[in-house]
């Protein structure tokens, strides 16, 4: 568990995913589901990837491109006050 008094790199980092198919530029993240999921955003691939916090398993990859945003370059997000939206 993280605490401000922890030494550097404690607790150890958990690798959730590694994509070797091309350049990636992962940014930010948001926690949803009462701490059950973490969303990570990729500016180059234009996707949001959802992981289960407890196991680190990938739950979903969402393409963030649309007719209104062909290159959304997402990097920062937050959860809505009611917790229903990112």
Steps between C-alpha positions, in 0.01 A plus 500: 500500500627845411579744779686830473768362734581202272851482353527563122329240277312345791269324453650341189343586165269238344525467121144477368564473128773516239421564133794439268300561179593863460564825679284564805463812710309414813373789711294555807241273638176494688368255756136389478267243648583592858867416437429189291631631166775729374476669161824588318502728195730478196559815291654319201261204474197718594366237737396465861600170657316370803668272755366325808687644798515184707639264234643739240300319230406705193121533489455706185663726242283787378570687176459870584486621139170634367369708212548804725852409615712301253817558707380557858848464658349436842730524797310632801161396633302496818191329631166685505365595845248213493771253392312391187715665231865564417 
